[in-house]
Amino acid sequence: MPATPAIVNYVIHLLLASALLALFFKVYVSVTPCDEVLLIRQGNNAAMLSLGGALIGFSLTLASSIIHTANYREFVGWAVGAMLVQMLAYAVTSKFLHISKEHIDAGNTAFGGLMGAISLSIGAINAACIF
């Protein structure tokens, strides 16, 4: 089978990654107890830091998956796994920190920053594990 031209490969990866990021966003905001989008629209920086960290953390794994996988099926498989890891990280962090919803709703930027940093950290470790 002939190799896929580089530009086609680029476009396919870009479209898949964009769709997976949009799916992650939709799933993430539906499973968290806060309405991050509404809070961000209201100027809540804690929600922005928490959600932004989760998006960037997931994107790190998407990028690593593009680099280290041999085909689109593997890429999507790693992305789905990364999505589950990010959701699990949120669940575990929220459980250990007990009242994350109240902190985010109140605009506690230190707490939102911590949640975002944890998501970034998990995403970086997750991305490094793909080879």
Backbone as JSON Lines, residues from 0, in Angstrom:
{"i":0,"aa":"M","n":[0.84,-1.17,0.0],"ca":[0.0,0.0,0.0],"c":[0.89,1.24,0.0]}
{"i":1,"aa":"P","n":[0.62,2.24,-0.85],"ca":[1.46,3.43,-0.9],"c":[1.29,4.27,0.37]}
{"i":2,"aa":"A","n":[2.33,4.98,0.71],"ca":[2.3,5.84,1.9],"c":[1.35,7.01,1.67]}
{"i":3,"aa":"T","n":[0.73,7.45,2.77],"ca":[-0.15,8.61,2.71],"c":[0.71,9.86,2.52]}
{"i":4,"aa":"P","n":[0.34,10.73,1.57],"ca":[1.11,11.97,1.41],"c":[1.14,12.77,2.71]}
{"i":5,"aa":"A","n":[2.24,13.44,2.95],"ca":[2.45,14.15,4.22],"c":[1.33,15.15,4.52]}
{"i":6,"aa":"I","n":[0.88,15.9,3.55],"ca":[-0.16,16.9,3.8],"c":[-1.48,16.24,4.18]}
{"i":7,"aa":"V","n":[-1.79,15.11,3.57],"ca":[-3.02,14.39,3.91],"c":[-2.9,13.83,5.33]}
{"i":8,"aa":"N","n":[-1.76,13.26,5.64],"ca":[-1.51,12.75,6.99],"c":[-1.66,13.86,8.03]}
{"i":9,"aa":"Y","n":[-1.11,15.03,7.72],"ca":[-1.21,16.2,8.61],"c":[-2.67,16.57,8.84]}
{"i":10,"aa":"V","n":[-3.42,16.69,7.77],"ca":[-4.83,17.1,7.87],"c":[-5.63,16.08,8.66]}
{"i":11,"aa":"I","n":[-5.4,14.81,8.4],"ca":[-6.14,13.77,9.13],"c":[-5.82,13.83,10.62]}
{"i":12,"aa":"H","n":[-4.53,13.93,10.96],"ca":[-4.16,14.04,12.37],"c":[-4.74,15.29,13.01]}
{"i":13,"aa":"L","n":[-4.69,16.4,12.31],"ca":[-5.23,17.66,12.84],"c":[-6.73,17.54,13.09]}
{"i":14,"aa":"L","n":[-7.45,16.98,12.14],"ca":[-8.9,16.83,12.31],"c":[-9.24,15.85,13.43]}
{"i":15,"aa":"L","n":[-8.54,14.72,13.47],"ca":[-8.78,13.75,14.54],"c":[-8.47,14.36,15.92]}
{"i":16,"aa":"A","n":[-7.32,15.02,16.02],"ca":[-6.93,15.61,17.3],"c":[-7.92,16.69,17.73]}
{"i":17,"aa":"S","n":[-8.38,17.51,16.78],"ca":[-9.36,18.55,17.1],"c":[-10.68,17.94,17.57]}
{"i":18,"aa":"A","n":[-11.12,16.89,16.89],"ca":[-12.36,16.21,17.28],"c":[-12.22,15.57,18.66]}
{"i":19,"aa":"L","n":[-11.07,14.95,18.91],"ca":[-10.84,14.32,20.21],"c":[-10.75,15.36,21.33]}
{"i":20,"aa":"L","n":[-10.15,16.5,21.05],"ca":[-10.08,17.57,22.05],"c":[-11.48,18.11,22.34]}
{"i":21,"aa":"A","n":[-12.29,18.28,21.3],"ca":[-13.67,18.74,21.5],"c":[-14.47,17.7,22.29]}
{"i":22,"aa":"L","n":[-14.27,16.42,21.99],"ca":[-14.94,15.36,22.74],"c":[-14.51,15.38,24.2]}
{"i":23,"aa":"F","n":[-13.2,15.52,24.43],"ca":[-12.7,15.61,25.81],"c":[-13.36,16.78,26.54]}
{"i":24,"aa":"F","n":[-13.4,17.93,25.9],"ca":[-14.01,19.12,26.5],"c":[-15.45,18.83,26.9]}
{"i":25,"aa":"K","n":[-16.21,18.26,25.96],"ca":[-17.63,17.97,26.23],"c":[-17.8,16.97,27.37]}
{"i":26,"aa":"V","n":[-17.02,15.9,27.35],"ca":[-17.12,14.89,28.4],"c":[-16.68,15.48,29.74]}
{"i":27,"aa":"Y","n":[-15.55,16.19,29.74],"ca":[-15.0,16.74,30.99],"c":[-15.99,17.69,31.65]}
{"i":28,"aa":"V","n":[-16.55,18.63,30.89],"ca":[-17.47,19.59,31.51],"c":[-18.79,18.93,31.91]}
{"i":29,"aa":"S","n":[-19.11,17.77,31.33],"ca":[-20.34,17.1,31.73],"c":[-20.16,16.24,32.98]}
{"i":30,"aa":"V","n":[-18.93,15.82,33.29],"ca":[-18.73,14.99,34.48],"c":[-18.27,15.78,35.7]}
{"i":31,"aa":"T","n":[-17.8,16.98,35.51],"ca":[-17.39,17.78,36.67],"c":[-18.63,18.42,37.3]}
{"i":32,"aa":"P","n":[-18.61,18.63,38.61],"ca":[-19.8,19.16,39.27],"c":[-20.06,20.64,39.0]}
{"i":33,"aa":"C","n":[-19.07,21.36,38.5],"ca":[-19.23,22.79,38.22],"c":[-19.65,22.99,36.78]}
{"i":34,"aa":"D","n":[-20.28,24.12,36.52],"ca":[-20.56,24.51,35.14],"c":[-19.43,25.46,34.74]}
{"i":35,"aa":"E","n":[-18.29,24.86,34.35],"ca":[-17.09,25.64,34.07],"c":[-17.32,26.7,33.0]}
{"i":36,"aa":"V","n":[-18.05,26.36,31.97],"ca":[-18.27,27.31,30.87],"c":[-19.02,28.54,31.37]}
{"i":37,"aa":"L","n":[-20.07,28.33,32.13],"ca":[-20.81,29.45,32.7],"c":[-19.93,30.26,33.64]}
{"i":38,"aa":"L","n":[-19.19,29.56,34.51],"ca":[-18.32,30.27,35.44],"c":[-17.26,31.09,34.71]}
{"i":39,"aa":"I","n":[-16.7,30.54,33.65],"ca":[-15.7,31.27,32.87],"c":[-16.34,32.48,32.21]}
{"i":40,"aa":"R","n":[-17.53,32.32,31.69],"ca":[-18.25,33.47,31.09],"c":[-18.48,34.57,32.12]}
{"i":41,"aa":"Q","n":[-18.61,34.19,33.38],"ca":[-18.81,35.15,34.46],"c":[-17.5,35.72,34.99]}
{"i":42,"aa":"G","n":[-16.39,35.3,34.41],"ca":[-15.09,35.83,34.81],"c":[-14.41,35.05,35.93]}
{"i":43,"aa":"N","n":[-14.83,33.82,36.16],"ca":[-14.26,33.01,37.24],"c":[-12.91,32.42,36.79]}
{"i":44,"aa":"N","n":[-11.82,32.97,37.31],"ca":[-10.48,32.52,36.94],"c":[-10.15,31.12,37.45]}
{"i":45,"aa":"A","n":[-10.73,30.74,38.57],"ca":[-10.47,29.4,39.1],"c":[-10.97,28.34,38.14]}
{"i":46,"aa":"A","n":[-12.15,28.54,37.58],"ca":[-12.7,27.59,36.61],"c":[-11.84,27.55,35.35]}
{"i":47,"aa":"M","n":[-11.37,28.71,34.91],"ca":[-10.52,28.79,33.73],"c":[-9.2,28.05,33.96]}
{"i":48,"aa":"L","n":[-8.6,28.22,35.13],"ca":[-7.34,27.54,35.43],"c":[-7.53,26.02,35.49]}
{"i":49,"aa":"S","n":[-8.58,25.58,36.11],"ca":[-8.84,24.15,36.24],"c":[-9.14,23.52,34.88]}
{"i":50,"aa":"L","n":[-10.06,24.1,34.14],"ca":[-10.42,23.56,32.82],"c":[-9.26,23.71,31.84]}
{"i":51,"aa":"G","n":[-8.59,24.85,31.87],"ca":[-7.46,25.06,30.97],"c":[-6.35,24.05,31.21]}
{"i":52,"aa":"G","n":[-6.05,23.75,32.46],"ca":[-5.04,22.75,32.78],"c":[-5.43,21.37,32.27]}
{"i":53,"aa":"A","n":[-6.71,21.04,32.4],"ca":[-7.18,19.74,31.91],"c":[-7.06,19.66,30.39]}
{"i":54,"aa":"L","n":[-7.42,20.73,29.68],"ca":[-7.32,20.73,28.22],"c":[-5.87,20.63,27.75]}
{"i":55,"aa":"I","n":[-4.99,21.38,28.39],"ca":[-3.57,21.33,27.99],"c":[-2.97,19.98,28.35]}
{"i":56,"aa":"G","n":[-3.31,19.46,29.52],"ca":[-2.81,18.14,29.91],"c":[-3.23,17.06,28.93]}
{"i":57,"aa":"F","n":[-4.48,17.1,28.5],"ca":[-4.96,16.13,27.52],"c":[-4.28,16.36,26.17]}
{"i":58,"aa":"S","n":[-4.07,17.6,25.8],"ca":[-3.41,17.92,24.54],"c":[-1.97,17.39,24.49]}
{"i":59,"aa":"L","n":[-1.3,17.4,25.63],"ca":[0.06,16.85,25.67],"c":[0.06,15.37,25.26]}
{"i":60,"aa":"T","n":[-0.93,14.64,25.74],"ca":[-1.02,13.22,25.38],"c":[-1.41,13.06,23.92]}
{"i":61,"aa":"L","n":[-2.28,13.93,23.41],"ca":[-2.6,13.88,21.99],"c":[-1.35,14.08,21.14]}
{"i":62,"aa":"A","n":[-0.56,15.08,21.51],"ca":[0.67,15.36,20.76],"c":[1.63,14.18,20.79]}
{"i":63,"aa":"S","n":[1.81,13.6,21.96],"ca":[2.71,12.45,22.09],"c":[2.17,11.27,21.29]}
{"i":64,"aa":"S","n":[0.86,11.1,21.28],"ca":[0.26,10.0,20.53],"c":[0.49,10.16,19.03]}
{"i":65,"aa":"I","n":[0.39,11.38,18.54],"ca":[0.64,11.62,17.12],"c":[2.08,11.25,16.78]}
{"i":66,"aa":"I","n":[3.0,11.63,17.64],"ca":[4.42,11.38,17.39],"c":[4.75,9.89,17.45]}
{"i":67,"aa":"H","n":[4.18,9.18,18.4],"ca":[4.63,7.82,18.71],"c":[3.78,6.67,18.18]}
{"i":68,"aa":"T","n":[2.71,6.97,17.47],"ca":[1.89,5.86,16.98],"c":[2.09,5.67,15.48]}
{"i":69,"aa":"A","n":[1.82,4.45,15.04],"ca":[2.07,4.08,13.65],"c":[0.85,4.27,12.76]}
{"i":70,"aa":"N","n":[-0.33,4.37,13.36],"ca":[-1.53,4.52,12.53],"c":[-2.61,5.27,13.32]}
{"i":71,"aa":"Y","n":[-3.68,5.6,12.63],"ca":[-4.74,6.41,13.23],"c":[-5.49,5.66,14.33]}
{"i":72,"aa":"R","n":[-5.63,4.36,14.16],"ca":[-6.33,3.56,15.17],"c":[-5.57,3.58,16.49]}
{"i":73,"aa":"E","n":[-4.26,3.41,16.44],"ca":[-3.44,3.5,17.66],"c":[-3.55,4.89,18.27]}
{"i":74,"aa":"F","n":[-3.5,5.9,17.43],"ca":[-3.6,7.28,17.91],"c":[-4.9,7.5,18.67]}
{"i":75,"aa":"V","n":[-6.01,7.09,18.09],"ca":[-7.3,7.25,18.75],"c":[-7.37,6.41,20.03]}
{"i":76,"aa":"G","n":[-6.81,5.22,19.99],"ca":[-6.79,4.36,21.18],"c":[-6.06,5.01,22.35]}
{"i":77,"aa":"W","n":[-4.86,5.56,22.07],"ca":[-4.12,6.25,23.12],"c":[-4.87,7.48,23.62]}
{"i":78,"aa":"A","n":[-5.53,8.18,22.71],"ca":[-6.28,9.37,23.1],"c":[-7.44,9.01,24.03]}
{"i":79,"aa":"V","n":[-8.15,7.95,23.71],"ca":[-9.25,7.5,24.58],"c":[-8.7,7.09,25.94]}
{"i":80,"aa":"G","n":[-7.59,6.37,25.95],"ca":[-6.96,6.02,27.22],"c":[-6.56,7.25,28.02]}
{"i":81,"aa":"A","n":[-6.0,8.24,27.35],"ca":[-5.61,9.48,28.01],"c":[-6.82,10.21,28.59]}
{"i":82,"aa":"M","n":[-7.92,10.17,27.87],"ca":[-9.14,10.8,28.35],"c":[-9.59,10.14,29.66]}
{"i":83,"aa":"L","n":[-9.54,8.82,29.69],"ca":[-9.93,8.1,30.9],"c":[-8.99,8.43,32.06]}
{"i":84,"aa":"V","n":[-7.69,8.52,31.78],"ca":[-6.71,8.86,32.82],"c":[-6.98,10.26,33.36]}
{"i":85,"aa":"Q","n":[-7.26,11.22,32.48],"ca":[-7.54,12.58,32.95],"c":[-8.81,12.63,33.81]}
{"i":86,"aa":"M","n":[-9.83,11.88,33.41],"ca":[-11.07,11.84,34.2],"c":[-10.83,11.19,35.56]}
{"i":87,"aa":"L","n":[-10.04,10.12,35.57],"ca":[-9.71,9.46,36.82],"c":[-8.9,10.39,37.73]}
{"i":88,"aa":"A","n":[-7.97,11.12,37.15],"ca":[-7.17,12.07,37.92],"c":[-8.06,13.14,38.56]}
{"i":89,"aa":"Y","n":[-9.05,13.62,37.8],"ca":[-9.97,14.61,38.36],"c":[-10.77,14.01,39.51]}
{"i":90,"aa":"A","n":[-11.27,12.8,39.31],"ca":[-12.08,12.15,40.34],"c":[-11.28,11.92,41.61]}
{"i":91,"aa":"V","n":[-10.05,11.43,41.48],"ca":[-9.21,11.16,42.65],"c":[-8.84,12.46,43.35]}
{"i":92,"aa":"T","n":[-8.45,13.46,42.57],"ca":[-8.07,14.75,43.16],"c":[-9.24,15.38,43.89]}
{"i":93,"aa":"S","n":[-10.41,15.37,43.27],"ca":[-11.59,15.94,43.91],"c":[-11.94,15.22,45.2]}
{"i":94,"aa":"K","n":[-11.78,13.91,45.19],"ca":[-12.09,13.13,46.39],"c":[-11.12,13.48,47.53]}
{"i":95,"aa":"F","n":[-9.83,13.56,47.21],"ca":[-8.84,13.86,48.24],"c":[-8.93,15.3,48.74]}
{"i":96,"aa":"L","n":[-9.32,16.22,47.88],"ca":[-9.41,17.63,48.27],"c":[-10.81,18.0,48.75]}
{"i":97,"aa":"H","n":[-11.71,17.05,48.76],"ca":[-13.05,17.11,49.34],"c":[-14.02,18.12,48.71]}
{"i":98,"aa":"I","n":[-13.76,19.39,48.78],"ca":[-14.8,20.36,48.41],"c":[-14.39,21.2,47.2]}
{"i":99,"aa":"S","n":[-13.96,20.54,46.15],"ca":[-13.46,21.27,45.0],"c":[-14.52,22.15,44.34]}
{"i":100,"aa":"K","n":[-15.76,21.69,44.28],"ca":[-16.81,22.47,43.64],"c":[-16.98,23.82,44.32]}
{"i":101,"aa":"E","n":[-17.0,23.82,45.62],"ca":[-17.19,25.07,46.35],"c":[-16.03,26.04,46.1]}
{"i":102,"aa":"H","n":[-14.82,25.51,46.05],"ca":[-13.66,26.36,45.79],"c":[-13.7,26.96,44.38]}
{"i":103,"aa":"I","n":[-14.04,26.15,43.41],"ca":[-14.1,26.64,42.03],"c":[-15.25,27.64,41.89]}
{"i":104,"aa":"D","n":[-16.43,27.3,42.41],"ca":[-17.57,28.21,42.34],"c":[-17.27,29.56,42.99]}
{"i":105,"aa":"A","n":[-16.51,29.53,44.09],"ca":[-16.18,30.76,44.81],"c":[-15.06,31.55,44.14]}
{"i":106,"aa":"G","n":[-14.45,30.99,43.1],"ca":[-13.4,31.71,42.4],"c":[-12.05,31.63,43.07]}
{"i":107,"aa":"N","n":[-11.81,30.6,43.87],"ca":[-10.53,30.42,44.55],"c":[-9.47,30.07,43.51]}
{"i":108,"aa":"T","n":[-8.73,31.08,43.06],"ca":[-7.75,30.87,41.99],"c":[-6.61,29.96,42.41]}
{"i":109,"aa":"A","n":[-6.25,29.97,43.68],"ca":[-5.2,29.06,44.14],"c":[-5.65,27.61,43.97]}
{"i":110,"aa":"F","n":[-6.89,27.35,44.3],"ca":[-7.41,25.99,44.16],"c":[-7.58,25.62,42.68]}
{"i":111,"aa":"G","n":[-8.1,26.53,41.9],"ca":[-8.23,26.28,40.46],"c":[-6.87,26.05,39.81]}
{"i":112,"aa":"G","n":[-5.88,26.83,40.25],"ca":[-4.52,26.63,39.74],"c":[-3.96,25.27,40.13]}
{"i":113,"aa":"L","n":[-4.23,24.85,41.35],"ca":[-3.78,23.52,41.8],"c":[-4.44,22.42,40.97]}
{"i":114,"aa":"M","n":[-5.74,22.53,40.74],"ca":[-6.43,21.54,39.92],"c":[-5.85,21.51,38.5]}
{"i":115,"aa":"G","n":[-5.6,22.69,37.95],"ca":[-5.02,22.77,36.61],"c":[-3.62,22.19,36.57]}
{"i":116,"aa":"A","n":[-2.81,22.49,37.59],"ca":[-1.44,21.96,37.65],"c":[-1.43,20.44,37.77]}
{"i":117,"aa":"I","n":[-2.34,19.91,38.54],"ca":[-2.44,18.45,38.66],"c":[-2.8,17.84,37.31]}
{"i":118,"aa":"S","n":[-3.74,18.44,36.61],"ca":[-4.13,17.94,35.28],"c":[-2.95,18.02,34.31]}
{"i":119,"aa":"L","n":[-2.21,19.12,34.35],"ca":[-1.03,19.26,33.49],"c":[0.01,18.2,33.82]}
{"i":120,"aa":"S","n":[0.23,17.98,35.1],"ca":[1.22,16.99,35.54],"c":[0.84,15.59,35.09]}
{"i":121,"aa":"I","n":[-0.41,15.24,35.27],"ca":[-0.88,13.91,34.84],"c":[-0.77,13.79,33.33]}
{"i":122,"aa":"G","n":[-1.13,14.85,32.62],"ca":[-1.03,14.83,31.16],"c":[0.4,14.66,30.68]}
{"i":123,"aa":"A","n":[1.35,15.35,31.33],"ca":[2.75,15.23,30.94],"c":[3.28,13.83,31.2]}
{"i":124,"aa":"I","n":[2.95,13.28,32.36],"ca":[3.4,11.91,32.68],"c":[2.76,10.93,31.71]}
{"i":125,"aa":"N","n":[1.47,11.09,31.47],"ca":[0.76,10.22,30.55],"c":[1.38,10.29,29.15]}
{"i":126,"aa":"A","n":[1.7,11.49,28.7],"ca":[2.3,11.67,27.37],"c":[3.66,10.99,27.28]}
{"i":127,"aa":"A","n":[4.43,11.07,28.36],"ca":[5.77,10.48,28.36],"c":[5.71,8.95,28.34]}
{"i":128,"aa":"C","n":[4.62,8.39,28.79],"ca":[4.48,6.93,28.83],"c":[4.17,6.32,27.47]}
{"i":129,"aa":"I","n":[3.85,7.14,26.5],"ca":[3.52,6.62,25.16],"c":[4.79,6.52,24.34]}
{"i":130,"aa":"F","n":[5.07,5.35,23.87],"ca":[6.23,5.16,22.99],"c":[6.01,4.01,22.05]}
